[in-house]
Amino acid sequence: MIIGGVALLAGVSGGAAVFVGKDRLMSAAGGGYGLECSDVNLVTIRKQDHVWVRKYIKTEPTDGMTRVKTALRVAQAVYAAQKPDLVQVVVLDENGPTLRSDIRGRAIGADVVYIPHPDKAVPGLDDKTYTARYYDGKASENGLFFGERIELPLDEIAMISNAFKDPEDCVDPVAVGSTKNGEKGKETKAAGGAHGAAPAAEGEAAPAKEAAPAKDGAGADVVAEAPAEGAKTH
């Protein structure tokens, strides 16, 4: 799907999308707010005076409906924090690809596009606030999803989204790792002080503190776009 000259990822691999009916609405309203998830990558696209955010996340193995609920929740959380004009959340399996060039087709277990103000996002864009799609099968060992590709109708998406009272974002594993390393360093320093290390003798230089290792740099923000493919209705 292409909006305003920028391609949005579409989880298609040649198959048609199936639109679910109203008989699924009641079951969709229950089942909580999806799963905990972890960040894989975040891409911010600035085009003219608009800001679009694409977020890649991973979850543990689950069903397609739970994946799309997770994506809807995260999309709302991203919007609440950053107020972009468009948010896309792409859900991958925990064993799925990590290179953006490989994130396409059946590697995408669910994806959601959230445009809070469609009339302001792109001139000529219709008033479709949400698009939500998912594969209804499980993922294989290499993180590719089986099953039919389902596209939710807007009334079902609205029912799910309106249930989110305080939507939570995913966990950033880099931030969590940095926090744990910092706490470990404090514990080590406290333990050393508790044993009463002897002060350096007069005229003897105190040993210099070991420099902390440099953190790895963030990945490039260039997105390898998937081919734009349209969904069909049955």
ZADO-1210 file (C-alpha; in nm, 4 decimals, padded with zeros to 6 digits):
<atoms>
<atom x="00.0000" y="00.0000" z="00.0000" code="MET" pos="1"/>
<atom x="00.1380" y="00.3412" z="-00.0971" code="ILE" pos="2"/>
<atom x="00.0241" y="00.6640" z="00.0679" code="ILE" pos="3"/>
<atom x="00.1726" y="00.9943" z="-00.0332" code="GLY" pos="4"/>
<atom x="00.4610" y="00.8291" z="-00.2147" code="GLY" pos="5"/>
<atom x="00.5772" y="00.6232" z="00.0855" code="VAL" pos="6"/>
<atom x="00.5171" y="00.2480" z="00.0801" code="ALA" pos="7"/>
<atom x="00.3616" y="00.0874" z="00.3844" code="LEU" pos="8"/>
<atom x="00.4492" y="-00.2731" z="00.4539" code="LEU" pos="9"/>
<atom x="00.1761" y="-00.5188" z="00.3606" code="ALA" pos="10"/>
<atom x="00.1814" y="-00.8751" z="00.4904" code="GLY" pos="11"/>
<atom x="00.0866" y="-01.0411" z="00.1670" code="VAL" pos="12"/>
<atom x="00.2401" y="-01.3203" z="-00.0361" code="SER" pos="13"/>
<atom x="00.0102" y="-01.3457" z="-00.3329" code="GLY" pos="14"/>
<atom x="-00.3017" y="-01.4550" z="-00.1423" code="GLY" pos="15"/>
<atom x="-00.6244" y="-01.2642" z="-00.1018" code="ALA" pos="16"/>
<atom x="-00.7365" y="-01.1100" z="00.2237" code="ALA" pos="17"/>
<atom x="-01.0499" y="-01.2439" z="00.3900" code="VAL" pos="18"/>
<atom x="-01.2770" y="-00.9912" z="00.5590" code="PHE" pos="19"/>
<atom x="-01.4287" y="-01.1296" z="00.8777" code="VAL" pos="20"/>
<atom x="-01.7947" y="-01.0742" z="00.9516" code="GLY" pos="21"/>
<atom x="-01.9956" y="-00.9424" z="01.2426" code="LYS" pos="22"/>
<atom x="-02.0278" y="-01.2890" z="01.3958" code="ASP" pos="23"/>
<atom x="-01.6745" y="-01.2427" z="01.5310" code="ARG" pos="24"/>
<atom x="-01.7395" y="-00.9098" z="01.7003" code="LEU" pos="25"/>
<atom x="-01.8346" y="-01.0445" z="02.0418" code="MET" pos="26"/>
<atom x="-01.5334" y="-01.2735" z="02.0631" code="SER" pos="27"/>
<atom x="-01.3045" y="-00.9898" z="01.9534" code="ALA" pos="28"/>
<atom x="-01.4191" y="-00.7638" z="02.2365" code="ALA" pos="29"/>
<atom x="-01.2864" y="-01.0037" z="02.4991" code="GLY" pos="30"/>
<atom x="-00.9454" y="-01.1606" z="02.5452" code="GLY" pos="31"/>
<atom x="-00.7555" y="-00.8732" z="02.7035" code="GLY" pos="32"/>
<atom x="-00.5130" y="-00.6299" z="02.5502" code="TYR" pos="33"/>
<atom x="-00.2799" y="-00.8644" z="02.3668" code="GLY" pos="34"/>
<atom x="00.0610" y="-00.9810" z="02.4836" code="LEU" pos="35"/>
<atom x="00.3750" y="-00.8291" z="02.6218" code="GLU" pos="36"/>
<atom x="00.6127" y="-00.7522" z="02.3382" code="CYS" pos="37"/>
<atom x="00.9658" y="-00.6340" z="02.2707" code="SER" pos="38"/>
<atom x="01.0909" y="-00.3683" z="02.0315" code="ASP" pos="39"/>
<atom x="01.2838" y="-00.4749" z="01.7237" code="VAL" pos="40"/>
<atom x="01.3222" y="-00.1452" z="01.5402" code="ASN" pos="41"/>
<atom x="01.1674" y="00.1975" z="01.5080" code="LEU" pos="42"/>
<atom x="01.1711" y="00.4036" z="01.1900" code="VAL" pos="43"/>
<atom x="01.0602" y="00.7672" z="01.1777" code="THR" pos="44"/>
<atom x="00.9709" y="00.9045" z="00.8352" code="ILE" pos="45"/>
<atom x="00.9522" y="01.2807" z="00.7930" code="ARG" pos="46"/>
<atom x="00.7798" y="01.3920" z="00.4754" code="LYS" pos="47"/>
<atom x="00.7144" y="01.7626" z="00.4308" code="GLN" pos="48"/>
<atom x="00.5405" y="01.8666" z="00.7531" code="ASP" pos="49"/>
<atom x="00.4205" y="01.5142" z="00.8441" code="HIS" pos="50"/>
<atom x="00.5758" y="01.2567" z="01.0782" code="VAL" pos="51"/>
<atom x="00.5087" y="00.8870" z="01.0254" code="TRP" pos="52"/>
<atom x="00.6330" y="00.6166" z="01.2618" code="VAL" pos="53"/>
<atom x="00.6825" y="00.2509" z="01.1737" code="ARG" pos="54"/>
<atom x="00.7515" y="00.0169" z="01.4640" code="LYS" pos="55"/>
<atom x="00.8632" y="-00.3453" z="01.4397" code="TYR" pos="56"/>
<atom x="00.7866" y="-00.5635" z="01.7423" code="ILE" pos="57"/>
<atom x="00.8085" y="-00.9291" z="01.8445" code="LYS" pos="58"/>
<atom x="00.5827" y="-01.1441" z="02.0604" code="THR" pos="59"/>
<atom x="00.5931" y="-01.4986" z="02.1858" code="GLU" pos="60"/>
<atom x="00.3962" y="-01.7531" z="01.9785" code="PRO" pos="61"/>
<atom x="00.0227" y="-01.6820" z="01.9899" code="THR" pos="62"/>
<atom x="-00.2882" y="-01.6713" z="01.7728" code="ASP" pos="63"/>
<atom x="-00.3506" y="-01.4112" z="01.5034" code="GLY" pos="64"/>
<atom x="-00.6229" y="-01.2218" z="01.6887" code="MET" pos="65"/>
<atom x="-00.3955" y="-01.1702" z="01.9894" code="THR" pos="66"/>
<atom x="-00.1188" y="-01.0446" z="01.7620" code="ARG" pos="67"/>
<atom x="-00.3450" y="-00.7849" z="01.6030" code="VAL" pos="68"/>
<atom x="-00.4763" y="-00.6741" z="01.9442" code="LYS" pos="69"/>
<atom x="-00.1160" y="-00.6272" z="02.0557" code="THR" pos="70"/>
<atom x="-00.0440" y="-00.4194" z="01.7454" code="ALA" pos="71"/>
<atom x="-00.3508" y="-00.2000" z="01.8006" code="LEU" pos="72"/>
<atom x="-00.2533" y="-00.1400" z="02.1627" code="ARG" pos="73"/>
<atom x="00.1044" y="-00.0490" z="02.0723" code="VAL" pos="74"/>
<atom x="-00.0127" y="00.1825" z="01.7933" code="ALA" pos="75"/>
<atom x="-00.2207" y="00.3767" z="02.0442" code="GLN" pos="76"/>
<atom x="00.0688" y="00.3871" z="02.2913" code="ALA" pos="77"/>
<atom x="00.3070" y="00.5218" z="02.0253" code="VAL" pos="78"/>
<atom x="00.0564" y="00.7885" z="01.9254" code="TYR" pos="79"/>
<atom x="-00.0007" y="00.8913" z="02.2873" code="ALA" pos="80"/>
<atom x="00.3740" y="00.9362" z="02.3389" code="ALA" pos="81"/>
<atom x="00.4780" y="01.0971" z="02.0086" code="GLN" pos="82"/>
<atom x="00.1610" y="01.2295" z="01.8371" code="LYS" pos="83"/>
<atom x="00.2736" y="01.1384" z="01.4815" code="PRO" pos="84"/>
<atom x="00.0422" y="01.1717" z="01.1832" code="ASP" pos="85"/>
<atom x="00.0590" y="00.8000" z="01.1073" code="LEU" pos="86"/>
<atom x="00.1647" y="00.4916" z="01.3045" code="VAL" pos="87"/>
<atom x="00.2309" y="00.1490" z="01.1574" code="GLN" pos="88"/>
<atom x="00.3028" y="-00.1458" z="01.3877" code="VAL" pos="89"/>
<atom x="00.4426" y="-00.4655" z="01.2360" code="VAL" pos="90"/>
<atom x="00.4301" y="-00.7831" z="01.4488" code="VAL" pos="91"/>
<atom x="00.6940" y="-01.0514" z="01.3999" code="LEU" pos="92"/>
<atom x="00.7422" y="-01.3902" z="01.5592" code="ASP" pos="93"/>
<atom x="01.0184" y="-01.4250" z="01.8186" code="GLU" pos="94"/>
<atom x="01.2038" y="-01.6477" z="01.5695" code="ASN" pos="95"/>
<atom x="01.1312" y="-01.4237" z="01.2741" code="GLY" pos="96"/>
<atom x="01.3756" y="-01.2253" z="01.0590" code="PRO" pos="97"/>
<atom x="01.5568" y="-00.9228" z="01.1948" code="THR" pos="98"/>
<atom x="01.6804" y="-00.7690" z="00.8689" code="LEU" pos="99"/>
<atom x="01.4236" y="-00.5211" z="00.7368" code="ARG" pos="100"/>
<atom x="01.4807" y="-00.6487" z="00.3827" code="SER" pos="101"/>
<atom x="01.3451" y="-00.9878" z="00.4976" code="ASP" pos="102"/>
<atom x="01.0426" y="-00.8479" z="00.6817" code="ILE" pos="103"/>
<atom x="00.7688" y="-00.8988" z="00.4261" code="ARG" pos="104"/>
<atom x="00.5027" y="-01.1461" z="00.3198" code="GLY" pos="105"/>
<atom x="00.4492" y="-01.4246" z="00.5718" code="ARG" pos="106"/>
<atom x="00.7166" y="-01.2913" z="00.8059" code="ALA" pos="107"/>
<atom x="00.4544" y="-01.0320" z="00.9118" code="ILE" pos="108"/>
<atom x="00.2139" y="-01.1988" z="01.1543" code="GLY" pos="109"/>
<atom x="00.0023" y="-00.8845" z="01.1902" code="ALA" pos="110"/>
<atom x="00.0226" y="-00.5205" z="01.0967" code="ASP" pos="111"/>
<atom x="-00.1810" y="-00.2173" z="01.1897" code="VAL" pos="112"/>
<atom x="-00.1904" y="00.1286" z="01.0347" code="VAL" pos="113"/>
<atom x="-00.3352" y="00.4003" z="01.2578" code="TYR" pos="114"/>
<atom x="-00.4061" y="00.7462" z="01.1144" code="ILE" pos="115"/>
<atom x="-00.5679" y="00.9569" z="01.3901" code="PRO" pos="116"/>
<atom x="-00.6573" y="01.2435" z="01.1544" code="HIS" pos="117"/>
<atom x="-00.6815" y="01.1084" z="00.7980" code="PRO" pos="118"/>
<atom x="-00.7885" y="01.4436" z="00.6549" code="ASP" pos="119"/>
<atom x="-00.4620" y="01.5991" z="00.7737" code="LYS" pos="120"/>
<atom x="-00.2228" y="01.3125" z="00.7021" code="ALA" pos="121"/>
<atom x="-00.2179" y="01.3184" z="00.3218" code="VAL" pos="122"/>
<atom x="-00.4251" y="01.5323" z="00.0845" code="PRO" pos="123"/>
<atom x="-00.6962" y="01.3226" z="-00.0768" code="GLY" pos="124"/>
<atom x="-00.6722" y="01.0374" z="00.1768" code="LEU" pos="125"/>
<atom x="-01.0058" y="00.8859" z="00.2754" code="ASP" pos="126"/>
<atom x="-01.1402" y="00.8838" z="00.6312" code="ASP" pos="127"/>
<atom x="-01.0178" y="00.5336" z="00.7171" code="LYS" pos="128"/>
<atom x="-00.8571" y="00.5697" z="01.0602" code="THR" pos="129"/>
<atom x="-00.7445" y="00.2078" z="01.1023" code="TYR" pos="130"/>
<atom x="-00.6301" y="-00.0808" z="00.8890" code="THR" pos="131"/>
<atom x="-00.5602" y="-00.4108" z="01.0672" code="ALA" pos="132"/>
<atom x="-00.4505" y="-00.7406" z="00.9107" code="ARG" pos="133"/>
<atom x="-00.3110" y="-01.0690" z="01.0373" code="TYR" pos="134"/>
<atom x="-00.2446" y="-01.4313" z="00.9463" code="TYR" pos="135"/>
<atom x="-00.4695" y="-01.6636" z="01.1431" code="ASP" pos="136"/>
<atom x="-00.2168" y="-01.9493" z="01.1650" code="GLY" pos="137"/>
<atom x="00.0806" y="-02.0196" z="01.3881" code="LYS" pos="138"/>
<atom x="00.4384" y="-01.9390" z="01.2963" code="ALA" pos="139"/>
<atom x="00.6867" y="-02.1965" z="01.1725" code="SER" pos="140"/>
<atom x="01.0244" y="-02.2556" z="01.3346" code="GLU" pos="141"/>
<atom x="01.1792" y="-01.9892" z="01.1129" code="ASN" pos="142"/>
<atom x="00.9148" y="-01.7314" z="01.2042" code="GLY" pos="143"/>
<atom x="00.6943" y="-01.7463" z="00.8920" code="LEU" pos="144"/>
<atom x="00.3183" y="-01.7519" z="00.9485" code="PHE" pos="145"/>
<atom x="00.0662" y="-02.0027" z="00.8143" code="PHE" pos="146"/>
<atom x="-00.3041" y="-01.9639" z="00.7474" code="GLY" pos="147"/>
<atom x="-00.5309" y="-01.7163" z="00.5754" code="GLU" pos="148"/>
<atom x="-00.4707" y="-01.3445" z="00.5789" code="ARG" pos="149"/>
<atom x="-00.7562" y="-01.1749" z="00.7625" code="ILE" pos="150"/>
<atom x="-00.8481" y="-00.8074" z="00.7349" code="GLU" pos="151"/>
<atom x="-01.0635" y="-00.6740" z="01.0161" code="LEU" pos="152"/>
<atom x="-01.3623" y="-00.4488" z="00.9459" code="PRO" pos="153"/>
<atom x="-01.3578" y="-00.1016" z="01.1001" code="LEU" pos="154"/>
<atom x="-01.6352" y="-00.1712" z="01.3516" code="ASP" pos="155"/>
<atom x="-01.4417" y="-00.4637" z="01.4971" code="GLU" pos="156"/>
<atom x="-01.1215" y="-00.2610" z="01.5130" code="ILE" pos="157"/>
<atom x="-01.3100" y="00.0183" z="01.6903" code="ALA" pos="158"/>
<atom x="-01.4519" y="-00.2245" z="01.9466" code="MET" pos="159"/>
<atom x="-01.1063" y="-00.3582" z="02.0279" code="ILE" pos="160"/>
<atom x="-00.9389" y="-00.0164" z="02.0367" code="SER" pos="161"/>
<atom x="-01.2042" y="00.1453" z="02.2557" code="ASN" pos="162"/>
<atom x="-01.1347" y="-00.1151" z="02.5240" code="ALA" pos="163"/>
<atom x="-00.7800" y="00.0130" z="02.5751" code="PHE" pos="164"/>
<atom x="-00.7906" y="00.2400" z="02.8798" code="LYS" pos="165"/>
<atom x="-00.4167" y="00.2880" z="02.9275" code="ASP" pos="166"/>
<atom x="-00.2359" y="00.1290" z="02.6309" code="PRO" pos="167"/>
<atom x="00.1149" y="00.0035" z="02.7033" code="GLU" pos="168"/>
<atom x="00.4059" y="00.0058" z="02.4632" code="ASP" pos="169"/>
<atom x="00.6540" y="-00.2782" z="02.4162" code="CYS" pos="170"/>
<atom x="00.9661" y="-00.3312" z="02.6217" code="VAL" pos="171"/>
<atom x="01.2868" y="-00.1882" z="02.4777" code="ASP" pos="172"/>
<atom x="01.5478" y="-00.4644" z="02.5346" code="PRO" pos="173"/>
<atom x="01.8370" y="-00.2178" z="02.4904" code="VAL" pos="174"/>
<atom x="01.7040" y="00.0090" z="02.7658" code="ALA" pos="175"/>
<atom x="01.6378" y="-00.2881" z="02.9930" code="VAL" pos="176"/>
<atom x="01.9911" y="-00.4188" z="02.9360" code="GLY" pos="177"/>
<atom x="02.1425" y="-00.0786" z="03.0147" code="SER" pos="178"/>
<atom x="01.9427" y="-00.0549" z="03.3385" code="THR" pos="179"/>
<atom x="02.0498" y="-00.4024" z="03.4488" code="LYS" pos="180"/>
<atom x="02.4161" y="-00.3277" z="03.3726" code="ASN" pos="181"/>
<atom x="02.3949" y="-00.0054" z="03.5731" code="GLY" pos="182"/>
<atom x="02.2428" y="-00.1822" z="03.8722" code="GLU" pos="183"/>
<atom x="02.5084" y="-00.4538" z="03.8528" code="LYS" pos="184"/>
<atom x="02.7821" y="-00.1892" z="03.8541" code="GLY" pos="185"/>
<atom x="02.6366" y="-00.0230" z="04.1632" code="LYS" pos="186"/>
<atom x="02.6179" y="-00.3574" z="04.3450" code="GLU" pos="187"/>
<atom x="02.9807" y="-00.4362" z="04.2593" code="THR" pos="188"/>
<atom x="03.0955" y="-00.0939" z="04.3817" code="LYS" pos="189"/>
<atom x="02.8983" y="-00.1288" z="04.7039" code="ALA" pos="190"/>
<atom x="03.0409" y="-00.4762" z="04.7653" code="ALA" pos="191"/>
<atom x="03.3955" y="-00.3490" z="04.7201" code="GLY" pos="192"/>
<atom x="03.3404" y="-00.0673" z="04.9691" code="GLY" pos="193"/>
<atom x="03.1891" y="-00.3004" z="05.2260" code="ALA" pos="194"/>
<atom x="03.5055" y="-00.5098" z="05.2407" code="HIS" pos="195"/>
<atom x="03.7057" y="-00.2076" z="05.3430" code="GLY" pos="196"/>
<atom x="03.9551" y="-00.1728" z="05.0623" code="ALA" pos="197"/>
<atom x="04.2788" y="-00.0197" z="05.1898" code="ALA" pos="198"/>
<atom x="04.3507" y="00.3376" z="05.0685" code="PRO" pos="199"/>
<atom x="04.6465" y="00.3913" z="04.8397" code="ALA" pos="200"/>
<atom x="04.9737" y="00.4420" z="05.0211" code="ALA" pos="201"/>
<atom x="05.1238" y="00.7932" z="05.0361" code="GLU" pos="202"/>
<atom x="05.3054" y="00.8625" z="04.7139" code="GLY" pos="203"/>
<atom x="05.1410" y="00.5672" z="04.5407" code="GLU" pos="204"/>
<atom x="04.8965" y="00.6540" z="04.2651" code="ALA" pos="205"/>
<atom x="04.5472" y="00.5119" z="04.3017" code="ALA" pos="206"/>
<atom x="04.4524" y="00.2752" z="04.0182" code="PRO" pos="207"/>
<atom x="04.2491" y="00.4363" z="03.7430" code="ALA" pos="208"/>
<atom x="03.8894" y="00.3203" z="03.6960" code="LYS" pos="209"/>
<atom x="03.8312" y="00.0954" z="03.3976" code="GLU" pos="210"/>
<atom x="03.6472" y="00.2746" z="03.1221" code="ALA" pos="211"/>
<atom x="03.2996" y="00.1428" z="03.0408" code="ALA" pos="212"/>
<atom x="03.2728" y="-00.0271" z="02.7020" code="PRO" pos="213"/>
<atom x="03.1149" y="00.1822" z="02.4289" code="ALA" pos="214"/>
<atom x="02.7590" y="00.0916" z="02.3354" code="LYS" pos="215"/>
<atom x="02.6834" y="-00.0367" z="01.9886" code="ASP" pos="216"/>
<atom x="02.5438" y="00.2221" z="01.7506" code="GLY" pos="217"/>
<atom x="02.1798" y="00.2239" z="01.6509" code="ALA" pos="218"/>
<atom x="02.0803" y="00.0672" z="01.3201" code="GLY" pos="219"/>
<atom x="02.0327" y="00.2716" z="01.0078" code="ALA" pos="220"/>
<atom x="01.6948" y="00.4264" z="00.9509" code="ASP" pos="221"/>
<atom x="01.6765" y="00.3279" z="00.5857" code="VAL" pos="222"/>
<atom x="01.3790" y="00.0995" z="00.5265" code="VAL" pos="223"/>
<atom x="01.3841" y="-00.1783" z="00.2717" code="ALA" pos="224"/>
<atom x="01.0314" y="-00.1464" z="00.1456" code="GLU" pos="225"/>
<atom x="00.8176" y="-00.4469" z="00.0640" code="ALA" pos="226"/>
<atom x="00.6460" y="-00.4473" z="-00.2755" code="PRO" pos="227"/>
<atom x="00.3156" y="-00.2638" z="-00.2621" code="ALA" pos="228"/>
<atom x="00.0384" y="-00.5208" z="-00.2998" code="GLU" pos="229"/>
<atom x="-00.3320" y="-00.4602" z="-00.2641" code="GLY" pos="230"/>
<atom x="-00.5695" y="-00.6745" z="-00.0604" code="ALA" pos="231"/>
<atom x="-00.8692" y="-00.8363" z="-00.2270" code="LYS" pos="232"/>
<atom x="-01.2072" y="-00.8975" z="-00.0779" code="THR" pos="233"/>
<atom x="-01.3943" y="-01.2251" z="-00.1071" code="HIS" pos="234"/>
</atoms>
